[in-house]
Amino acid sequence: MDSGATASPAVRIGRGIAPHEREAVSALYVQAFSRKLGAGIPDAAALRAVVADPLRSGSVLVARDADSRAVLGICGVVLDGRPAVDVTWAGLREHLGIRRSLRALLLLAPLVRSAPPRVLLLDGLVVDRAVRGRGVGTALLDAALELAREQSQDAVRLSVVDTNPLAARLYVRRGFQVVEEGGRGPLAPIVRGIYGFSGYRVLERSVR
C-alpha cells in the first residue's frame, strides 16, 4: 500500500506512527475506549501510559490531514497474532503494580477477540470527534481492505458494541455483514455496568 496515497481531497492514509504522533494516537485510543478499558484500568494517567507504551507502529493505519499532517483518525490491525496495542503482563506491572495488574487482566480478558485464519482483524477504528463526517472512517476502512488484499487475506473482521450504532451503520454501508452476536442475556445489565455496553456484533467483509 502506498503510504502517501490520497484517500480523499483532505485526507491521506499511511501505515505507521511517527515518534511525535505517538501521544496523539494513544489519546485517540483512550478517547474512544476509556469506558471499556477503564473497567480494568480506572486511573486515567495509568491508562494513557498502558496504551501508549506498547503501541506497535506498523500495526496502525493513520489518517492525516493532507495539509497540516495532523492525525485525524487511526485503525489498528492484528498482525502476526499481536494487536496494535500489545499490552503485556510486564507492561501492566510496570505501570500498575502486581495487584492492580491482576485485576486489569481479569476484567480486560473478556474483551479480547480473535479471527479465523486468513482473516484480518481490526483492532479499533477511531476518528477524532472534530472531523467526523468527513469520510475519515471510510478512508481508513478502505485502507484496511487494501492491506488485507496485499497480505493475501480473504476477509476483514471487526467488532462493534451496541452503544455505537453510527459505526455499525458505516460498516454495513461498506459491505460488512454480521457473522456473530453476543453479550445479551440475563447478565447484560451487569456487563453494561462494568464495560459500558452489553451486546456486540462481529462483522466481516470479503476482500475477494
Secondary structure, 3 states (H helix, E strand, C coil): CCCCCEEECCEEEEECCCHHHHHHHHHHHHHHHHHHHCCCCCCHHHHHHHHHCCECHHHEEEEEECCCCCEEEEEEECECCECCECCCHHHHHHHHHHHHHHHHHHHHHHHCCCCCCCEEEEEEEEECHHHCCCCHHHHHHHHHHHHHHHCCCCEEEEEEECCCHHHHHHHHHCCCEEEEEECCCCCHHHHHHHHCCCCEEEEEEECC
